[in-house]
Amino acid sequence: MTATRFVPCALAAGALLLASASGQATPWQWRDAQGRMVYSDRAPPADVRSSQILRSPVVAQPATGSRSAASSPAEAPSAVEAAASPAKASAGATPTWVERERAFRQRMAEREASEAKQREDSERAASTKRACDEAQREIRNLESGRRVVTLNARGEPEPLDDVQRAQRLKTARSDLGRVCADR
């Protein structure tokens, strides 16, 4: 993605995050010089009077006077810089929306990996159970004394003699021990 396409996408993603967080309290809320409502996770710029600040975090920083150098808009890191330099972005106490988005994507990737592993484990367990059940069914069938028939190369039925039956029973028992031991 080029830099010119990243900025509009980043702004749109920020607007979506802000809109989706309507049920959550935003740390800072103020009116700017043009009278527009501003919501932010950072302190307002120095030119905003304390009477314009409508909401501040629980542990509020003073609205004027001693502010960190990074809180002024000219020195605040942009979204592109924050994405490029996670160490610089994580220096602030409040995570930026880029950091929150990155953390969200990481949690989603971990969740998908966990769900994929659970699906794989359940499929493996189901396959093992089917193989174990099949081996038990084969043993019951061979031990029942009923006539067992197999198909030859031409597709014609051929009954098993006692030697073949004993050999298949021995194979089925070893399969049962090998497959069902893991269960």
Backbone hydrogen bonds, N-H to C=O, Kabsch-Sander energy under -0.5 kcal/mol:
donor,donor_aa,acceptor,acceptor_aa,energy
6,F,2,T,-1.6
7,V,3,A,-1.4
9,C,5,R,-1.5
10,A,6,F,-3.1
11,L,7,V,-2.7
12,A,8,P,-2.5
13,A,9,C,-2.6
14,G,10,A,-2.2
15,A,11,L,-2.3
16,L,12,A,-2.4
17,L,13,A,-2.5
18,L,14,G,-2.4
19,A,15,A,-2.6
20,S,16,L,-2.6
21,A,17,L,-1.2
22,S,19,A,-1.1
24,Q,21,A,-1.4
28,W,40,S,-1.9
29,Q,55,R,-2.4
30,W,38,V,-2.2
31,R,52,Q,-1.5
32,D,36,R,-2.4
35,G,32,D,-1.9
38,V,30,W,-3.2
40,S,28,W,-2.0
48,V,45,P,-1.6
52,Q,49,R,-1.3
53,I,49,R,-0.6
53,I,50,S,-0.6
54,L,29,Q,-2.5
54,L,52,Q,-0.6
55,R,29,Q,-2.1
60,A,58,V,-1.3
66,S,64,T,-0.6
67,R,65,G,-1.0
71,S,68,S,-1.5
72,S,69,A,-0.9
75,E,72,S,-0.9
76,A,72,S,-1.4
82,A,78,S,-2.6
83,A,79,A,-2.2
84,A,80,V,-2.0
85,S,81,E,-2.3
89,A,85,S,-2.0
90,S,86,P,-2.3
91,A,88,K,-0.8
92,G,89,A,-0.8
100,R,96,T,-2.5
101,E,97,W,-2.6
102,R,98,V,-2.5
103,A,99,E,-2.6
104,F,100,R,-2.5
105,R,101,E,-2.8
106,Q,102,R,-2.1
107,R,103,A,-2.5
108,M,104,F,-2.5
109,A,105,R,-2.3
110,E,106,Q,-2.5
111,R,107,R,-2.4
112,E,108,M,-2.7
113,A,109,A,-2.4
114,S,110,E,-2.3
115,E,111,R,-2.7
116,A,112,E,-2.5
117,K,113,A,-2.2
118,Q,114,S,-2.3
119,R,115,E,-2.5
120,E,116,A,-2.5
121,D,117,K,-2.6
122,S,118,Q,-2.6
123,E,119,R,-2.6
124,R,120,E,-2.4
125,A,121,D,-2.4
126,A,122,S,-2.4
127,S,123,E,-2.4
128,T,124,R,-2.4
129,K,125,A,-2.3
130,R,126,A,-2.4
131,A,127,S,-2.4
132,C,128,T,-2.5
133,D,129,K,-2.8
134,E,130,R,-2.4
135,A,131,A,-2.2
136,Q,132,C,-2.3
137,R,133,D,-2.4
138,E,134,E,-2.3
139,I,135,A,-2.2
140,R,136,Q,-2.5
141,N,137,R,-2.4
142,L,138,E,-2.5
143,E,139,I,-2.5
144,S,140,R,-1.0
145,G,142,L,-0.6
150,T,158,E,-2.9
152,N,156,E,-2.7
155,G,152,N,-1.7
158,E,150,T,-3.5
160,L,148,V,-2.7
165,R,161,D,-2.5
166,A,162,D,-2.3
167,Q,163,V,-2.3
168,R,164,Q,-2.6
169,L,165,R,-2.3
170,K,166,A,-2.3
171,T,167,Q,-2.2
172,A,168,R,-2.6
173,R,169,L,-2.3
174,S,170,K,-2.0
175,D,171,T,-2.4
176,L,172,A,-2.4
177,G,173,R,-2.5
178,R,174,S,-2.3
179,V,175,D,-3.2
180,C,176,L,-2.1
181,A,177,G,-0.6
182,D,179,V,-0.6
